[in-house]
Amino acid sequence: MTVKELLAEIPMEIICGEEYLDREIKRGFSSDMMSNVIARGGEGDIWLTFQTHLNVVAIGLMKKMTAVILVQNRKLIPRALEKAESEGLIVLETSLSAFELGGRLYKLGISGD
């Protein structure tokens, strides 16, 4: 499934990276502990998080994640948004909790860790 196909099923706000929505999603990943994301996150993941700081973008890029999804209407801090835009990271936003979004992703066939 691509990010574009995901957005047709679960509408979310595209914060940045709209030109990259054809990227493939390999699996879902949800964590707010950065060391856990570094250890277990992977290329092609969509990462569900409540965190909004610059390290979210840095880790998303380092791990070659497909997208970062900010849950519960969270907003990236301005420096993080600038970095995500300049580096081509897809960032989405939803009002859903990580728990609810994870359940919906699972129903769509996106498994996780």
Rosetta blueprint (number, residue, H / E / L):
1 M L
2 T E
3 V H
4 K H
5 E H
6 L H
7 L H
8 A H
9 E H
10 I L
11 P L
12 M L
13 E E
14 I E
15 I E
16 C E
17 G L
18 E H
19 E H
20 Y H
21 L L
22 D L
23 R L
24 E E
25 I L
26 K L
27 R E
28 G E
29 F E
30 S E
31 S L
32 D L
33 M L
34 M H
35 S H
36 N H
37 V H
38 I H
39 A H
40 R H
41 G L
42 G L
43 E L
44 G L
45 D E
46 I E
47 W E
48 L E
49 T E
50 F L
51 Q L
52 T L
53 H L
54 L H
55 N H
56 V H
57 V H
58 A H
59 I H
60 G H
61 L H
62 M H
63 K L
64 K L
65 M L
66 T L
67 A E
68 V E
69 I E
70 L E
71 V L
72 Q L
73 N L
74 R L
75 K L
76 L L
77 I L
78 P H
79 R H
80 A H
81 L H
82 E H
83 K H
84 A H
85 E H
86 S H
87 E H
88 G L
89 L L
90 I E
91 V E
92 L E
93 E E
94 T L
95 S L
96 L L
97 S L
98 A H
99 F H
100 E H
101 L H
102 G H
103 G H
104 R H
105 L H
106 Y H
107 K H
108 L L
109 G L
110 I L
111 S L
112 G E
113 D L
